[in-house]
Structure formats: structure tokens, C-alpha cells
Amino acid sequence: DGGITQSPKYLFRKEGQNVTLSCEQNLNHDAMYWYRQDPGQGLRLIYYSQIVNDFQKGDIAEGYSVSREKKESFPLTVTSAQKNPTAFYLCASSIAQGTYEQYFGPGTRLTVT
Amino acid sequence: AQKVTQAQTEISVVEKEDVTLDCVYETRDTTYYLFWYKQPPSGELVFLIRRNSFDEQNEISGRYSWNFQKSTSSFNFTITASQVVDSAVYFCALSEAAGNKLTFGGGTRVLVKP
């Protein structure tokens, strides 16, 4: 079955630690995205990638980093510089970057204490 | 800059009632795309529909229908004969043709009671 996987579903970390969230897709999509969702709010774009080895900052990139070494994978690292890292993180992909519909993974709920 | 407003934060209905979710958008582009997504309690967003700015025909898919009115910059979504499984948060989103991202509204939580 084609889709997007994110693991783990729940993640707990201590303040000051970096943590990497995984995102894998087997849809053969070129574009991939990371969003953050806070309780009761919409989604905000963190980073996006149109093609392997290339990515751009979204609206709230500070304190986050990404890599895109393979088409299928777009991991997100939440660094200790991110002031409020506790949130629900969603990964998405689309055929190409721009106006195509995006398909989402199940999300990772990160709690930092 | 593009913006999407979903003024209704939460709607509660009894099963079999119809429910309409409002979406108002702002954009300076003449070519743009509008989307609706459903987020059930599990958290994953499910794509429902994509509509381009040149196609103002209303669309119906089963119990779902969409009303796109360019004159009022609105793209409203109606669920007919609601069911408990329709309980979710629904997001409206906008993408400009020359842009590179989706802008989401704040979402509307729909609670369908049996």
C-alpha cells in the first residue's frame, strides 16, 4: 500500500536534547513538507523540499533542521534551540511542489519536558 | 499575502442534520487552488477536494458538497445527513499558482451526536 509513514506516534524528550522525527513515503512524490500543529490551531509550515538535496524554510523554521538525501525520506530534527517544541508534527508529500494536493502521514506527537 | 479564515471554531449537530462549514479566503492572485481536509481524532489529515479558481461549478461527492463563490471569496463545505463518523476537524486551505505552500485556516471542529 502506498502512503506516508511517521514514527514514532508519541515521542518524549528532555529539554535540551535534539530529537529527529522520521518521515518516509512510497508514493514516488517529489515534494515533501513538514508542518507543526498546536492544540486548537491550524497547520504551520516548517520546511519543504521540492527535490532531493534541496529544501527551503517555511514560516516557522527557526529551531528546526531537515535533510533530503533520498526521495523517499525527509527527516526533521527539532533542536534544543526550538523554544516551544511540544506539538503535533505532520509530514506530507505531493506529486510536485506547488498547487497539488498534499497527502499526510499519521503524525508524531512530541512532548518535551 | 494569502489568508484563509474559518470563522466557526466548533459546530455541534445531532445525527442526520446537515452542517455547513464556512471558508473565506484572501489572495491577490487570479489563479489559485482551494482545498478541504478532514482531521479525525487519529490526527492524520485526509484530503477531500481540490478546486481551481477558474472552476466555479459546485461539486457533490456522496454526502459532501462544496459551494465555490468567487464573488464573495468563499468555498463552503456542506455535509448532508451527518453521521457520527463525520466528527472531526475540517480545514480549508489555499495555494496560489505562483506560490509554494498551502495556507491553512484555523479549522472547524464538527461534533455529531447520536
Interface residues (C-beta under 8 A of the other chain):
Chain A: Y33 G40 Q41 G42 L43 R44 L45 Y48 Q50 Q56 G58 D59 F88 L90 A92 Q97 G98 T99 Y100 E101 Q102 Y103 F104 G105 P106 G107 R109
Chain B: T9 Y32 Y33 F35 Y37 S42 G43 E44 L45 V46 F47 R50 N52 F91 S95 E96 A97 G99 N100 K101 L102 F104 G105 G106 G107
